Amino acid sequence: MNLPVIFFFVIAFVWSVFVFLEGFDFGVGMLTRILGRSDGERRMMLRAIGPNWDANEVWLLTGGILIFSAFPTWYAAAFPSAYIPLLLLVFALIIRALAIEYRSKRPDHRWTQAWDNANLVAGFTLPFLVGVFWAGMVHGIPIDADGRFVGDSLWSHISVYSVLGGLALVAYSLAHGAVFLSLKVSGPLLERVTMTARGMSLITLALMSVFAVWTWLAYADDAIGATMAVLTVLAFAIVVMAVYARRWLLAFWGNALGALSFMVSIFAALYPNVLPSTIDDGFTLTIAEAAASSYALTVLTIVAVIGIPGVIAYQSWSFWVFRKRLTKDTVDAGHY
């Protein structure tokens, strides 16, 4: 296996980690407004993600930088194809950060409610756009013989298949956020979170199963595609069973497996290409055509070998330090 292929699947791994870690952040952002019945409960929910939500954004930056540096031709074609949606994604990330940090700046109900509403909208927009972007990549976009995007940056990724991918990630984020909160919160809020986790995990299983089977039959009709479809369905079925058994840690790691299988199934459907062309199959960008030079990939390998394990180690330590369940006293000591 050569370096371009290795980096192709390293990118799949990085985006999987992003979906897994930011998934529960997005979900908590939505659930804060949906389930929180008092300011104290909403503060508890935001406090649950407080130590980690901004660090989790690193994986989005890493995923984009890896595409830019390892596959510059892919980046040059794919990112302009979704310029407006990606701009909306960045805007939603900014709104989400402001909503979390600014809601406690004024002790006014309308002020906190406005930021909680903003967090709800951002929490829905972010996973939806990510799902549409990657599913749209599998479906293909209009690129010409020179690898240049020649379509409309607002609609090029939109199809029934890509919208299903976006909705599946939204459902995943809600279910994953509820599972994460079930590990962190206490009191009456815990029961409402539990009921939400059960309902949303079933919806996630249904949507992810349809998406996985569609990906296999339409874009990856081979043994690898079938394996990834089965793994995706199995992962989310495990989550459903774990949630109903109140085995929250198993459900949490089941969602990790689900995020990995979701993203790897997308990359397996793309392989050995990085970007299918909807104009002509002959214009499709392959891994070899889109890859950077051997020297650039060698340097990038050194950086990745040092950097990625370091980020994983730091975030693992951070989650371990802040692993305990929250109480009212803990929340009162925070600023959210």
PATI-695946 format. One record per atom (N, C-alpha, C, O): residue in one letter; x, y, z. Coordinates in steps of 0.001 Angstrom, whole numbers, padded with zeros to 6 digits, always signed. Layout:
BEGIN
AXYZ...
This chain:
BEGIN
M+000851-001199+000000M+000000+000000+000000M+000888+001250+000000M+001747+001391+000870N+000688+002172-000978N+001528+003347-001086N+001004+004489-000224N-000083+004406+000349L+001799+005561-000142L+001448+006671+000736L+000122+007352+000381L-000646+007664+001291P-000181+007594-000896P-001479+008215-001193P-002663+007420-000661P-003608+008000-000126V-002622+006088-000803V-003717+005262-000310V-003772+005305+001214V-004853+005367+001800I-002606+005272+001850I-002563+005347+003313I-003186+006653+003794I-003991+006652+004726F-002820+007760+003167F-003374+009051+003584F-004858+009166+003265F-005595+009855+003970F-005292+008504+002219F-006717+008489+001902F-007513+007939+003079F-008551+008490+003441F-007026+006848+003677F-007750+006250+004797F-007400+006901+006132F-008177+006791+007080V-006255+007576+006235V-005979+008400+007410V-006987+009543+007484V-007472+009882+008563I-007298+010133+006333I-008302+011195+006278I-009660+010652+006697I-010410+011327+007404A-009982+009429+006262A-011241+008805+006687A-011278+008654+008203A-012311+008900+008827F-010159+008251+008797F-010093+008096+010258F-010274+009432+010963F-011017+009522+011940V-009601+010468+010477V-009683+011790+011112V-011107+012321+011068V-011593+012865+012060W-011783+012173+009931W-013166+012627+009832W-014096+011773+010688W-015113+012267+011176S-013759+010501+010875S-014542+009646+011768S-014447+010137+013203S-015449+010187+013916V-013247+010497+013624V-013051+011015+014981V-013809+012334+015148V-014398+012586+016199F-013791+013174+014108F-014535+014425+014168F-016028+014163+014349F-016667+014779+015202V-016586+013251+013552V-018016+012936+013656V-018335+012387+015043V-019372+012722+015616F-017461+011552+015585F-017681+010948+016896F-017622+011986+018012F-018522+012046+018849L-016570+012802+018030L-016379+013749+019132L-017298+014960+019028L-017908+015372+020016E-017395+015524+017835E-018284+016678+017692E-019740+016251+017624E-020636+017068+017838G-019985+014985+017329G-021356+014501+017261G-022104+014733+018561G-023229+015232+018550F-021484+014374+019691F-022206+014580+020955F-022218+016054+021341F-023129+016492+022044D-021227+016831+020898D-021287+018281+021132D-022478+018898+020410D-023234+019673+020997F-022644+018548+019127F-023781+019061+018363F-025092+018608+019003F-026038+019386+019126G-025131+017346+019405G-026349+016810+020006G-026710+017505+021304G-027873+017837+021533V-025719+017726+022151V-025974+018422+023412V-026441+019846+023136V-027325+020355+023825G-025853+020492+022131G-026278+021838+021772G-027752+021908+021423G-028442+022854+021802M-028238+020900+020694M-029662+020850+020353M-030507+020487+021569M-031551+021091+021813L-030051+019505+022321L-030845+019015+023455L-030921+020010+024603L-031862+019969+025395T-029944+020902+024700T-029997+021922+025749T-031292+022715+025665T-031928+022996+026680R-031675+023074+024442R-032909+023835+024252R-034139+022942+024307R-035194+023370+024773I-034015+021699+023835I-035169+020809+023736I-035556+020214+025083I-036740+020146+025414L-034554+019777+025872L-034834+019046+027110L-034678+019877+028371L-035297+019574+029391G-033869+020912+028317G-033626+021695+029520G-034851+022495+029939G-035318+023341+029175R-035378+022252+031123R-036581+022933+031611R-036276+024102+032530R-037178+024848+032913S-035022+024262+032881S-034621+025385+033724S-033213+025793+033330S-032496+025053+032656D-032836+026977+033761D-031481+027437+033446D-030440+026526+034090D-029372+026296+033524G-030760+026008+035282G-029822+025107+035948G-029577+023846+035141G-028438+023395+035022E-030652+023263+034578E-030486+022056+033767E-029707+022349+032486E-028867+021549+032074R-029975+023470+031868R-029258+023816+030631R-027787+024071+030907R-026924+023723+030100R-027504+024685+032059R-026111+024890+032441R-025414+023560+032701R-024240+023394+032370M-026135+022617+033290M-025556+021297+033531M-025203+020612+032215M-024145+019994+032101M-026086+020719+031219M-025844+020075+029930M-024651+020704+029213M-023825+019995+028638L-024563+022028+029247L-023429+022690+028609L-022135+022442+029385L-021053+022348+028805R-022270+022340+030699R-021101+022027+031524R-020538+020653+031172R-019332+020431+031288A-021396+019732+030743A-020957+018378+030388A-019967+018388+029226A-019024+017597+029207I-020176+019280+028258I-019261+019358+027115I-018249+020482+027266I-017369+020645+026421G-018371+021265+028345G-017529+022447+028528G-016034+022216+028405G-015365+023012+027746P-015463+021158+029008P-014011+020993+028953P-013478+020547+027590P-012270+020601+027357N-014370+020101+026675N-013862+019432+025470N-014382+019970+024141N-013769+019704+023107W-015489+020719+024126W-016125+021001+022836W-015219+021776+021886W-015202+021495+020688D-014462+022749+022401D-013617+023535+021500D-012411+022734+021024D-011957+022922+019895A-011885+021845+021865A-010767+020995+021443A-011201+020010+020361A-010401+019639+019502N-012462+019585+020398N-012939+018637+019398N-012961+019226+017987N-012922+018484+017005E-013023+020559+017881E-013006+021199+016574E-011680+021009+015848E-011603+021174+014631V-010635+020660+016600V-009318+020440+015992V-009397+019382+014889V-008689+019466+013886W-010259+018394+015083W-010342+017303+014109W-010934+017760+012784W-010604+017204+011737L-011804+018768+012815L-012316+019337+011574L-011196+020046+010818L-011048+019874+009608L-010414+020839+011534L-009288+021524+010904L-008277+020527+010360L-007759+020696+009256T-007995+019480+011145T-007040+018472+010712T-007520+017764+009455T-006734+017521+008540G-008820+017429+009403G-009363+016767+008226G-009250+017619+006978G-008895+017116+005912G-009552+018914+007101G-009432+019808+005957G-007993+020019+005531G-007695+020030+004337I-007092+020188+006498I-005675+020404+006190I-005071+019177+005518I-004267+019314+004596L-005445+017978+005964L-004911+016765+005356L-005336+016634+003895L-004535+016233+003051I-006580+016966+003596I-007014+016934+002194I-006233+017952+001374I-005800+017655+000261F-006053+019154+001924F-005330+020210+001225F-003881+019816+000950F-003371+020045-000147S-003218+019225+001942S-001785+018947+001819S-001489+017625+001119S-000510+017524+000380A-002329+016606+001343A-002062+015299+000752A-002671+015150-000639A-002127+014440-001485F-003808+015823-000878F-004500+015711-002161F-004939+017102-002633F-006132+017404-002633P-003984+017952-003034P-004318+019337-003397P-005304+019441-004564P-006126+020357-004591T-005234+018520-005523T-006171+018562-006652T-007589+018240-006187T-008554+018839-006662W-007709+017308-005275W-009014+016977-004674W-009572+018190-003943W-010741+018541-004103Y-008731+018823-003146Y-009147+020011-002398Y-009589+021118-003356Y-010609+021772-003136A-008810+021320-004420A-009088+022405-005360A-010415+022218-006079A-011057+023199-006455A-010834+020973-006274A-012104+020699-006950A-013264+020609-005961A-014344+021136-006228A-013053+019949-004823A-014160+019644-003914A-014600+020838-003089A-015801+021053-002924F-013673+021618-002569F-014065+022689-001669F-014762+023852-002376F-015720+024394-001825P-014320+024264-003583P-015128+025259-004302P-016519+024751-004663P-017445+025550-004804S-016682+023448-004814S-017996+022893-005147S-018994+023070-004013S-020205+023024-004230A-018483+023272-002808A-019359+023466-001641A-018982+024743-000909A-019040+024802+000319Y-018597+025763-001665Y-018108+027000-001045Y-019160+027609-000121Y-018856+027949+001023I-020387+027747-000603I-021434+028371+000204I-021813+027501+001403I-021881+028020+002518P-022065+026180+001221P-022343+025348+002404P-021208+025337+003427P-021462+025347+004631L-019959+025317+002959L-018837+025323+003894L-018718+026669+004606L-018312+026730+005767L-019072+027745+003906L-019101+029049+004557L-020173+029075+005642L-019965+029639+006716L-021323+028458+005354L-022379+028352+006362L-021921+027500+007543L-022267+027776+008692L-021135+026458+007246L-020618+025600+008315L-019701+026394+009248L-019810+026284+010469V-018800+027191+008673V-017907+028013+009489V-018717+029013+010313V-018437+029225+011492F-019716+029621+009689F-020568+030583+010387F-021295+029903+011548F-021413+030473+012633A-021786+028672+011311A-022485+027930+012364A-021541+027578+013509A-021946+027594+014672L-020278+027259+013191L-019294+026991+014240L-019070+028229+015105L-018949+028124+016325I-019016+029394+014473I-018835+030641+015223I-020040+030902+016125I-019885+031261+017292I-021246+030720+015574I-022462+030923+016349I-022514+029966+017530I-022884+030354+018638R-022135+028691+017285R-022141+027704+018367R-021198+028132+019496R-021545+028028+020673A-019997+028618+019132A-019035+029058+020148A-019567+030255+020935A-019447+030308+022159L-020155+031210+020219L-020721+032374+020900L-021872+031971+021816L-022008+032490+022923A-022699+031039+021342A-023860+030613+022125A-023435+029978+023447A-024068+030202+024479I-022366+029188+023413I-021911+028522+024629I-021245+029523+025578I-021486+029493+026785E-020420+030395+025037E-019626+031291+025880E-020386+032539+026335E-020100+033077+027405Y-021353+033006+025534Y-021992+034282+025834Y-023281+034156+026646Y-023748+035137+027224R-023867+032931+026692R-025183+032818+027321R-025168+033230+028796R-026186+033684+029318S-024041+033079+029462S-023973+033388+030894S-023480+034801+031171S-023260+035159+032328K-023303+035608+030133K-022740+036947+030341K-023752+037931+030921K-023387+038948+031511R-025044+037604+030737R-026081+038469+031307R-027137+037613+032000R-027600+036633+031416P-027527+037950+033221P-028542+037159+033941P-029954+037542+033499P-030764+038007+034301D-030234+037340+032212D-031520+037725+031645D-032089+036535+030871D-031400+035933+030048H-033357+036202+031146H-033956+035017+030534H-033976+035109+029013H-033648+034138+028330R-034356+036258+028480R-034423+036389+027032R-033046+036276+026385R-032910+035745+025283W-032036+036776+027075W-030662+036683+026577W-030215+035223+026495W-029735+034786+025449T-030365+034465+027584T-029934+033060+027582T-030770+032226+026623T-030248+031327+025964Q-032080+032521+026537Q-032934+031772+025624Q-032540+032011+024171Q-032564+031087+023358A-032179+033242+023845A-031762+033553+022475A-030507+032773+022093A-030418+032249+020983W-029537+032693+023006W-028315+031943+022709W-028570+030439+022687W-027942+029720+021910D-029476+029957+023523D-029827+028533+023476D-030513+028193+022150D-030282+027121+021591N-031356+029103+021645N-031977+028900+020336N-030922+028892+019234N-031000+028098+018296A-029941+029775+019351A-028854+029818+018368A-028053+028518+018389A-027646+028014+017343N-027831+027983+019586N-027105+026717+019719N-027900+025570+019101N-027321+024665+018501L-029223+025607+019246L-030082+024594+018639L-029959+024618+017121L-029799+023570+016494V-030032+025805+016526V-029941+025933+015067V-028559+025501+014575V-028448+024772+013590A-027503+025955+015264A-026144+025588+014871A-025918+024088+015022A-025268+023464+014183G-026462+023506+016106G-026303+022077+016341G-026949+021237+015264G-026453+020157+014946F-028054+021712+014690F-028701+020997+013589F-027956+021231+012284F-027761+020297+011506T-027538+022465+012035T-026923+022829+010756T-025595+022117+010532T-025323+021649+009426L-024771+022029+011561L-023417+021505+011403L-023381+020040+010955L-022753+019751+009937P-024024+019099+011664P-023980+017708+011179P-024701+017525+009849P-024304+016689+009038F-025761+018305+009619F-026475+018190+008349F-025566+018568+007185F-025532+017865+006175L-024830+019667+007313L-023944+020100+006238L-022794+019121+006024L-022406+018859+004886V-022252+018583+007104V-021159+017608+006980V-021658+016351+006265V-020981+015826+005381G-022839+015872+006648G-023388+014684+006000G-023683+014909+004531G-023388+014050+003700V-024265+016064+004199V-024565+016378+002796V-023274+016502+001990V-023208+016047+000848F-022251+017114+002579F-020976+017295+001885F-020350+015959+001503F-019970+015760+000349W-020239+015041+002466W-019558+013779+002189W-020411+012826+001351W-019887+012134+000478A-021706+012785+001605A-022557+011949+000761A-022607+012498-000662A-022655+011738-001629G-022594+013838-000783G-022537+014446-002108G-021247+014130-002829G-021229+014024-004055M-020163+013978-002081M-018882+013601-002666M-018971+012207-003288M-018436+011968-004371V-019637+011306-002610V-019803+009949-003133V-020673+009967-004395V-020372+009292-005379H-021744+010744-004351H-022654+010842-005499H-021961+011455-006704H-022281+011118-007844G-021012+012356-006460G-020282+012989-007546G-020716+014421-007781G-021839+014809-007459I-019801+015205-008352I-020074+016606-008671I-019574+016880-010088I-018778+016103-010617P-020026+017971-010712P-019571+018281-012075P-018146+018833-012110P-017922+019995-011770I-017193+018012-012514I-015820+018464-012745I-015427+018112-014167I-015866+017099-014712D-014592+018962-014768D-014225+018764-016169D-012945+017955-016290D-012453+017399-015308A-012409+017895-017507A-011230+017065-017777A-009992+017572-017050A-009057+016805-016822D-009971+018847-016685D-008830+019416-015965D-008992+019332-014454D-008168+019867-013712G-010057+018660-013988G-010294+018532-012558G-010853+019773-011925G-010744+019946-010711R-011460+020661-012722R-012025+021894-012199R-013526+021766-012013R-014224+021186-012844F-014003+022309-010923F-015434+022305-010650F-016134+023298-011575F-015696+024441-011707V-017213+022867-012210V-017902+023719-013188V-019398+023820-012890V-020176+024167-013778G-019810+023524-011667G-021226+023554-011314G-021587+024728-010434G-020879+025734-010394D-022700+024591-009726D-023216+025602-008807D-022830+025206-007388D-023184+024121-006927S-022103+026085-006692S-021578+025726-005368S-022656+025586-004303S-022385+025068-003220L-023872+026036-004592L-024937+025896-003612L-025651+024551-003735L-026109+023999-002734W-025748+024020-004961W-026582+022843-005196W-025819+021609-005663W-026427+020553-005836S-024512+021707-005873S-023778+020595-006499S-023796+019323-005659S-023733+018223-006208H-023882+019456-004336H-023865+018281-003462H-025276+017804-003088H-025421+016815-002369I-026293+018485-003559I-027647+018170-003134I-028250+017068-003997I-028300+017181-005222S-028702+016014-003353S-029456+014921-003967S-030238+014239-002854S-030014+014528-001678V-031134+013356-003198V-031877+012628-002171V-030908+011842-001282V-031073+011781-000064Y-029901+011247-001915Y-028911+010461-001184Y-028130+011327-000198Y-027940+010935+000954S-027675+012506-000644S-026876+013359+000235S-027705+013955+001366S-027215+014102+002486V-028959+014299+001078V-029835+014808+002138V-030088+013725+003182V-030153+014016+004376L-030230+012481+002738L-030368+011368+003682L-029129+011261+004560L-029238+011027+005764G-027940+011431+003960G-026709+011417+004756G-026688+012514+005794G-026240+012300+006921G-027175+013706+005421G-027228+014809+006374G-028194+014542+007506G-027872+014787+008669L-029387+014039+007181L-030380+013745+008217L-029916+012605+009127L-030185+012614+010328A-029218+011626+008548A-028691+010526+009363A-027688+011039+010388A-027667+010573+011528L-026846+012009+009981L-025879+012559+010930L-026544+013433+011989L-026087+013479+013132V-027617+014123+011618V-028354+014898+012620V-028959+013965+013671V-028852+014218+014871A-029593+012886+013208A-030168+011911+014143A-029077+011284+015009A-029257+011102+016213Y-027947+010957+014386Y-026814+010400+015124Y-026356+011359+016222Y-026106+010946+017354S-026249+012639+015876S-025784+013629+016855S-026743+013736+018032S-026306+013825+019180L-028045+013728+017760L-029024+013787+018847L-028938+012550+019739L-028951+012661+020965A-028850+011376+019123A-028752+010139+019904A-027437+010087+020680A-027416+009720+021854H-026356+010453+020023H-025036+010420+020654H-024949+011442+021784H-024368+011170+022834G-025536+012627+021557G-025558+013633+022610G-026341+013165+023823G-025937+013410+024960A-027472+012484+023582A-028276+011976+024698A-027532+010883+025456A-027594+010828+026684V-026830+010015+024735V-026037+008970+025385V-024931+009595+026231V-024700+009183+027367F-024248+010596+025667F-023176+011262+026419F-023723+011925+027677F-023114+011832+028743L-024864+012592+027561L-025467+013230+028727L-025885+012207+029775L-025844+012491+030972S-026284+011023+029334S-026670+009963+030278S-025492+009514+031134S-025672+008976+032226L-024278+009745+030620L-023078+009451+031398L-022697+010588+032338L-021897+010401+033255K-023274+011773+032106K-022775+012962+032799K-023759+013635+033741K-023344+014196+034755V-025059+013595+033433V-026010+014384+034223V-026656+013534+035307V-026469+012318+035356S-027417+014188+036171S-028105+013499+037263S-029440+014178+037504S-029740+015207+036899G-030241+013599+038392G-031526+014184+038741G-032614+013899+037721G-032469+012984+036911P-033708+014666+037740P-034831+014441+036817P-034423+014536+035349P-035023+013892+034489L-033409+015338+035070L-032944+015495+033688L-032471+014162+033111L-032631+013905+031918L-031892+013323+033956L-031366+012043+033485L-032458+011176+032877L-032214+010507+031873E-033650+011167+033453E-034732+010344+032914E-035201+010856+031554E-035484+010057+030662R-035288+012164+031385R-035683+012714+030090R-034624+012436+029036R-034944+012145+027883V-033370+012526+029434V-032275+012225+028512V-032317+010760+028102V-032075+010426+026942T-032629+009881+029065T-032711+008445+028775T-033794+008149+027748T-033558+007386+026811M-034967+008733+027904M-036057+008523+026956M-035688+009044+025565M-036021+008426+024554T-035003+010178+025526T-034558+010733+024243T-033531+009833+023581T-033570+009618+022369A-032608+009306+024383A-031588+008406+023835A-032230+007168+023225A-031781+006694+022181R-033259+006642+023850R-033924+005455+023315R-034616+005755+021988R-034472+005010+021019G-035368+006853+021955G-036074+007186+020724G-035141+007538+019586G-035323+007061+018466M-034139+008370+019856M-033240+008810+018793M-032304+007710+018327M-031899+007703+017164S-031950+006780+019203S-031095+005672+018767S-031829+004773+017776S-031217+004236+016852L-033136+004608+017963L-033929+003837+017009L-034025+004554+015659L-033900+003927+014607I-034247+005864+015696I-034306+006642+014454I-032950+006621+013742I-032885+006504+012518T-031877+006733+014514T-030533+006678+013928T-030271+005326+013275T-029721+005260+012177L-030664+004254+013947L-030502+002915+013373L-031227+002806+012044L-030683+002258+011086A-032457+003323+011972A-033236+003244+010739A-032583+004050+009618A-032406+003537+008513L-032221+005314+009892L-031651+006166+008857L-030274+005684+008419L-029970+005660+007226M-029442+005301+009382M-028103+004833+009042M-028149+003510+008278M-027310+003264+007411S-029113+002668+008593S-029243+001396+007876S-029618+001634+006419S-029034+001031+005520V-030590+002511+006184V-030987+002840+004815V-029810+003454+004060V-029543+003091+002914F-029110+004382+004704F-027959+005023+004062F-026866+004006+003751F-026287+004038+002665A-026576+003109+004682A-025517+002114+004486A-025853+001169+003339A-024998+000880+002502V-027083+000690+003297V-027491-000227+002231V-027487+000488+000885V-027057-000083-000117W-027961+001728+000851W-027954+002518-000385W-026521+002722-000883W-026244+002579-002073T-025617+003057+000039T-024209+003249-000333T-023628+001981-000922T-022915+002026-001925W-023924+000866-000312W-023419-000416-000788W-023978-000750-002171W-023212-001081-003077L-025272-000671-002347L-025891-001096-003600L-025602-000145-004755L-025445-000586-005893A-025530+001154-004474A-025388+002128-005557A-023946+002543-005836A-023612+002906-006964Y-023083+002489-004809Y-021750+003067-004997Y-020603+002131-004614Y-019459+002398-004982A-020865+001070-003906A-019782+000174-003460A-020263-001270-003505A-020263-001971-002493D-020665-001696-004676D-021246-003032-004840D-020160-004099-004875D-019934-004730-005907D-019485-004300-003737D-018442-005312-003634D-018413-005830-002201D-019236-005436-001374A-017463-006715-001911A-017393-007337-000585A-017093-006310+000503A-017632-006395+001606I-016231-005339+000192I-015898-004318+001188I-017119-003459+001491I-017400-003145+002648G-017844-003083+000435G-019047-002292+000633G-020087-003024+001459G-020729-002436+002329A-020253-004329+001180A-021205-005134+001945A-020775-005249+003402A-021604-005179+004309T-019467-005428+003623T-018950-005534+004985T-019188-004254+005780T-019583-004302+006945M-018944-003105+005138M-019138-001833+005826M-020617-001576+006107M-020963-001006+007142A-021486-001993+005190A-022926-001834+005426A-023370-002656+006633A-024117-002172+007483V-022906-003896+006697V-023246-004774+007824V-022694-004203+009122V-023380-004202+010144L-021455-003716+009083L-020832-003170+010289L-021582-001933+010780L-021754-001746+011985T-022025-001095+009853T-022773+000101+010238T-024075-000272+010934T-024393+000258+011998V-024819-001179+010332V-026092-001616+010922V-025846-002279+012276V-026577-002028+013234L-024821-003122+012356L-024503-003815+013604L-024130-002834+014705L-024560-002988+015848A-023328-001820+014364A-022877-000846+015365A-024060-000120+015982A-024134+000028+017202F-024983+000333+015150F-026109+001101+015686F-027161+000199+016338F-027926+000655+017188A-027203-001061+015947A-028065-002008+016650A-027537-002257+018059A-028313-002385+019006I-026211-002324+018193I-025592-002479+019518I-025925-001272+020394I-026208-001418+021583V-025889-000084+019798V-026219+001131+020550V-027649+001068+021074V-027903+001395+022233V-028587+000647+020218V-029988+000551+020641V-030132-000410+021819V-030775-000083+022816M-029538-001583+021704M-029637-002566+022786M-028984-002058+024067M-029505-002271+025162A-027837-001384+023928A-027136-000864+025103A-027939+000243+025782A-027993+000313+027010V-028563+001107+024981V-029354+002190+025542V-030540+001647+026332V-030820+002120+027434Y-031236+000657+025778Y-032397+000100+026475Y-031977-000660+027729Y-032758-000797+028671A-030738-001153+027736A-030224-001833+028934A-029537-000868+029896A-029018-001276+030935R-029539+000420+029537R-028879+001465+030326R-027378+001204+030510R-026792+001544+031538R-026791+000606+029510R-025332+000402+029526R-024721+001532+028701R-024386+001369+027528W-024590+002676+029356W-024263+003911+028640W-022874+003922+028045W-022670+004464+026958L-021916+003332+028738L-020557+003331+028207L-020475+002472+026946L-019785+002828+025990L-021182+001341+026948L-021215+000502+025746L-021888+001249+024601L-021432+001179+023460A-022969+001964+024899A-023646+002745+023863A-022735+003843+023320A-022729+004117+022120F-021967+004469+024210F-021052+005534+023803F-020018+005009+022814F-019775+005623+021775W-019411+003870+023143W-018395+003311+022241W-019030+002646+021021W-018388+002523+019978G-020275+002223+021145G-020993+001752+019957G-021176+002876+018956G-021086+002657+017748N-021431+004079+019453N-021522+005235+018568N-020179+005563+017935N-020128+006069+016814A-019088+005279+018645A-017757+005462+018052A-017582+004525+016872A-017109+004935+015813L-017964+003265+017051L-017890+002296+015959L-018812+002710+014812L-018466+002549+013642G-019981+003241+015153G-020908+003691+014122G-020346+004839+013312G-020478+004851+012088A-019716+005815+013973A-019102+006943+013259A-017994+006460+012337A-017874+006919+011202L-017181+005525+012835L-016094+004983+012020L-016638+004241+010799L-016149+004435+009686S-017638+003400+011002S-018183+002622+009883S-018892+003530+008881S-018833+003282+007677F-019561+004580+009363F-020233+005535+008474F-019227+006208+007549F-019430+006246+006336M-018135+006743+008115M-017163+007453+007298M-016348+006500+006427M-016072+006814+005269V-015962+005356+006956V-015171+004417+006156V-015999+003867+004999V-015454+003609+003926S-017307+003683+005195S-018154+003229+004090S-018181+004262+002971S-018226+003903+001795I-018153+005549+003332I-018099+006612+002321I-016782+006564+001568I-016769+006653+000340F-015688+006426+002275F-014384+006379+001615F-014200+005084+000831F-013546+005084-000211A-014765+003984+001317A-014703+002733+000569A-015497+002841-000731A-015122+002254-001746A-016608+003604-000695A-017395+003820-001906A-016643+004690-002908A-016792+004517-004118L-015840+005618-002411L-015042+006470-003294L-013861+005718-003912L-013552+005917-005087Y-013206+004868-003145Y-011976+004186-003570Y-012177+003400-004867Y-013193+002721-005019P-011225+003480-005808P-009897+004131-005797P-009913+005575-006275P-008876+006119-006656N-011081+006192-006254N-011203+007587-006649N-011312+008472-005408N-011540+007989-004298V-011147+009760-005619V-011408+010708-004541V-012619+011577-004866V-013262+012110-003961L-012932+011722-006152L-014032+012596-006534L-014605+012185-007896L-013994+012449-008931P-015780+011537-007894P-016405+011162-009165P-016938+012398-009898P-017408+013352-009277S-016855+012360-011210S-017410+013429-012039S-018779+013014-012556S-018950+011898-013047T-019757+013914-012447T-021091+013636-012977T-021200+014018-014446T-022230+013767-015071I-020154+014620-015009I-020153+014985-016425I-019727+013809-017286I-020379+013477-018276D-018617+013180-016892D-018058+012066-017661D-017211+011235-016713D-016410+011776-015951D-017389+009912-016760D-016604+009028-015885D-015106+009194-016119D-014301+008964-015217G-014740+009591-017323G-013327+009771-017634G-012704+010964-016942G-011479+011071-016879F-013533+011870-016418F-013030+013054-015713F-012891+012824-014216F-012444+013717-013496T-013265+011649-013736T-013200+011341-012312T-011764+011411-011799T-010846+010896-012436L-011575+012050-010645L-010254+012161-010041L-009934+010898-009237L-010713+010487-008377T-008806+010303-009517T-008375+009126-008769T-007424+009539-007644T-006949+010674-007603I-007156+008613-006745I-006223+008872-005646I-004848+009243-006192I-004224+010198-005728A-004379+008475-007189A-003050+008715-007744A-002965+010072-008431A-001952+010761-008312E-004011+010463-009144E-004000+011737-009869E-004058+012936-008927E-003471+013981-009206A-004762+012781-007818A-004987+013911-006915A-003896+014068-005857A-003835+015096-005182A-003032+013059-005707A-002060+013054-004615A-000958+014083-004820A-000620+014437-005949A-000407+014555-003716A+000745+015449-003737A+001992+014655-004101A+001935+013439-004283S+003106+015345-004203S+004363+014678-004562S+004813+013724-003460S+004376+013821-002313S+005678+012819-003827S+006187+011840-002861S+006909+012526-001706S+006775+012115-000554Y+007679+013581-002018Y+008402+014308-000969Y+007428+014962+000003Y+007612+014888+001218A+006390+015605-000535A+005402+016265+000321A+004697+015268+001221A+004458+015554+002394L+004361+014102+000687L+003678+013084+001489L+004606+012510+002557L+004152+012156+003646T+005892+012415+002258T+006859+011923+003246T+006960+012885+004422T+006948+012468+005581V+007060+014189+004112V+007110+015197+005173V+005811+015176+005985V+005832+015263+007213L+004682+015057+005277L+003384+015030+005948L+003255+013801+006841L+002603+013856+007883T+003869+012702+006439T+003843+011485+007255T+004524+011717+008599T+004028+011298+009644I+005674+012396+008552I+006401+012686+009795I+005560+013556+010719I+005481+013309+011923V+004930+014581+010139V+004086+015480+010933V+002895+014720+011524V+002555+014897+012694A+002262+013868+010700A+001076+013132+011159A+001423+012126+012241A+000675+011965+013205V+002559+011442+012088V+002970+010434+013076V+003222+011073+014433V+002972+010458+015470I+003718+012308+014428I+003967+013016+015685I+002698+013682+016206I+002384+013590+017393G+001976+014349+015321G+000867+015195+015742G-000394+014460+016139G-000967+014749+017190I-000845+013507+015320I-002126+012850+015584I-002111+012065+016895I-003045+012214+017683P-001092+011227+017173P-001072+010553+018481P-001010+011536+019646P-001566+011273+020713G-000335+012667+019445G-000267+013666+020510G-001635+014245+020830G-001980+014416+021999V-002411+014547+019804V-003760+015073+020017V-004636+014028+020698V-005391+014345+021617I-004532+012769+020239I-005320+011694+020848I-004964+011536+022327I-005846+011379+023170A-003668+011579+022634A-003232+011422+024026A-003757+012559+024894A-004248+012323+025997Y-003657+013793+024400Y-004118+014936+025190Y-005622+014866+025432Y-006085+015079+026552Q-006387+014567+024375Q-007831+014531+024543Q-008269+013360+025419Q-009236+013480+026171S-007571+012232+025331S-007886+011099+026210S-007672+011483+027668S-008488+011157+028530W-006570+012178+027938W-006290+012649+029298W-007372+013610+029766W-007821+013543+030910S-007793+014514+028865S-008811+015500+029220S-010135+014822+029569S-010778+015185+030554F-010542+013842+028769F-011785+013126+029061F-011673+012358+030371F-012654+012257+031109W-010510+011821+030672W-010331+011072+031913W-010435+011999+033128W-011058+011644+034129V-009831+013174+033040V-009859+014125+034148V-011294+014583+034442V-011677+014740+035601F-012083+014796+033378F-013451+015309+033538F-014499+014208+033341F-015565+014446+032773R-014182+013011+033816R-015040+011850+033560R-016229+011743+034512R-017170+011005+034220K-016220+012451+035636K-017226+012224+036677K-018583+012797+036297K-018684+013723+035492R-019619+012227+036891R-020982+012707+036678R-021161+014052+037380R-020642+014275+038473L-021909+014943+036726L-022097+016287+037260L-023197+016320+038315L-024166+015564+038254T-023023+017212+039276T-024046+017464+040287T-024361+018960+040278T-023696+019732+039587K-025357+019361+041031K-025723+020773+041086K-024567+021626+041594K-024339+022727+041093D-023837+021122+042589D-022712+021874+043126D-021621+022061+042070D-021011+023127+041984T-021379+021021+041271T-020385+021115+040218T-020756+022170+039211T-019912+022957+038784V-022032+022191+038826V-022517+023143+037833V-022439+024558+038375V-022047+025471+037647D-022799+024764+039626D-022780+026094+040222D-021384+026689+040255D-021217+027908+040298A-020368+025806+040234A-018986+026275+040260A-018513+026722+038883A-017465+027360+038777G-019263+026403+037816G-018869+026754+036458G-019447+028071+036026G-020120+028757+036794H-019166+028432+034736H-019597+029740+034246H-020618+029628+033120H-021037+030656+032589Y-021035+028428+032735Y-021986+028311+031630Y-023415+028606+032084Y-024343+028551+031277
